[in-house]
Amino acid sequence: MLAVLATPACKKPEAAPPPPPVVEVMEISTTDVPLSTTLIGQLDSPGNVEVRARVEGFVDKMLFVEGTEVAQGDMLFELDKKPFIERLAAASGMLAEAEAALHKYERDVARLTPLVANRAVPQQDLDNALASVDVGKAGVESAKARMESAQIDLGYTDIKAPVSGLIGAKQVSIGELVGKGEPTLMATISALDPIWFYCNVSEVEYFQAREKSKLTGKQVEDVPLTLILPNGKEHSDPGKFVFIDRAVDTKTGTLRVRAEFPNKEKLLRPGMFARVRVDLGKRPNTVTVPERAIVGLQGKTFVWLIDDDDKATQHAVQTGEQVGPRIIVNEGLQAGDCIIVEGVHKVREGIQVNAGAPAEKAAAANKPAKE
């Protein structure tokens, strides 16, 4: 009897069920979301003009300061002129000889013409004189061509800036022989305002940009561009696309794109690496959720949806791009839905949760009051 009476006293009381997990929730609302993409590329000048020697000669003078602005027509280099002056003088003398010979042939024709008419001399003499006139005219034209060529070569000894822009370092020194066998590079001039931005865009990036622009009602060619400087700051003047290549490079699978930016202060230089933000406009009535609210499982994405009884249900969604700390939800949620944003690791299908204040309201409540 004692054993029987003692048995009920050995039973342990049943454990109380665990309390519902505390989570933070957020009510879904729609907003206008700015869409953008970033391109990485390199800056270049619209015109990089190489200054080269067009005749063979020795450099006599350098008449510019490296790394400064030059205007079109400014003198840059001067080659030794003496050999070219001598060639011009020789060509001038040959022209004078040719003109003198032509005058003699013309006088012969004038003298023989009446004599042939009077049968005083044979016709053959007049024919020879007329042929000599033709030969003399050809000689004069040839001498003129040689003289013009000598004048042009003499002019090439004065090497001037073909365009306005910023000139780089000299590539030759005073006393150096240039132009022997090939046009020697002497300096390079670059136009800096405006400046060009080049990049290669993959096929996927190109189609994604097209799709985003359709959502905002804009054309990719017309969207404003913002240049991000190497120090992280934004360039003061917006840019625009000026060229999209006609075909994709089959070797790289990319499309060549060029944008143009004002560069009044000449701050941007060719060769710089740069990032460009493409502002594709705003996508209206868009659902976005914090990144931490998204759960990935077996290649799919879910959120935890809370019903009116505070029960959690796993709900599949289709996500889009990330905008800051939030992710666009293309399908699966609508305005008014309530989802868990904090404590998703505590939740199981169908359990009841202790829903705290919505994340946005809680953040607002924690802000210090304005004085």
PERADA-V712196 format. One record per pair of residues at least 24 apart in sequence whose C-alpha atoms are under 7 Angstrom apart, sorted by the first residue. I is the first residue (numbers start at 1). J is the second residue. Records with the same first field share a line. If there is no record, write none. Layout:
I->J  J
This chain:
20->352  353  354
21->346  353  354
22->353  354  355  356
23->340  342  343  353  354  355  356
24->340  341  342  343  355  356  357  358  359
25->338  339  340  341  342  355  356  357  358  359
26->338  339  340  341  358  359
27->336  337  338  339  358
28->334  335  336  337  338
29->287  335  336
30->285  286  287  335
31->284  285  286  287
32->282  283  284  285  286
33->282  283  284  286
34->281  282  283
35->279  280  281  282  283
36->277  278  279  280
37->277  278
38->275  276  277  278
39->275  276  277
40->199  274  275  276
41->197  198  199  273  274  275
42->197  198  199  271  272  273  274
43->195  196  197  198  269  270  271  272  273  274
44->195  196  197  270  271
45->190  191  192  195  196  270
46->191  195  196
47->190  191
48->188  189  190  191
49->188  189  190
50->185  187  188  189
51->185  186  187  188
52->183  184  185  186
53->178  179  183  184  185  186
54->156  179  183
55->153  156  179
56->178  179  180
57->177  178  179
58->175  176  177  178
59->174  175  176  177
60->174  175
61->174
66->167  168  169  170
67->166  167  168  169
68->166  167
69->165  166  167
70->164  165  166  167
71->161  163  164  165
72->161  162  163  164
73->160  161  162
74->160  161
75->158  159  160  161
76->159  160  161
77->158  159
78->157  158  159
79->157  158
80->157
81->154  157
84->150  153  154
85->154
87->150
88->147  150  151
91->143  146  147
92->147
94->143
95->140  143  144
98->136  139  140  143
99->140
101->136
102->133  136  137
105->129  132  133
106->133
164->191
165->189  190  191  192
166->190  191
192->263  266  269
193->262  263  264  266
194->260  261  262  263
195->260  261  262  263
196->258  259  260  261
197->258  259  260
198->257  258  259
199->256  257  258
200->254  255  256  257
201->254  255  256
202->253  254  255
203->253  254
212->280
213->280
215->283
216->280  281  282  283
223->278  279  280
224->278  279
225->276  277  278  279
226->276  277  278
227->275  276  277
228->274  275  276
229->274
230->274
237->261  262
287->328  329
288->326  327  328  329
289->326  327  328
290->325  326  327  341
291->325  326  327
292->341
293->340  341
303->339
304->339  340
305->338  339  340
306->338  339
310->352  353  355
311->350  351  352  353
312->349  350  351  352  353
313->349  350
314->349
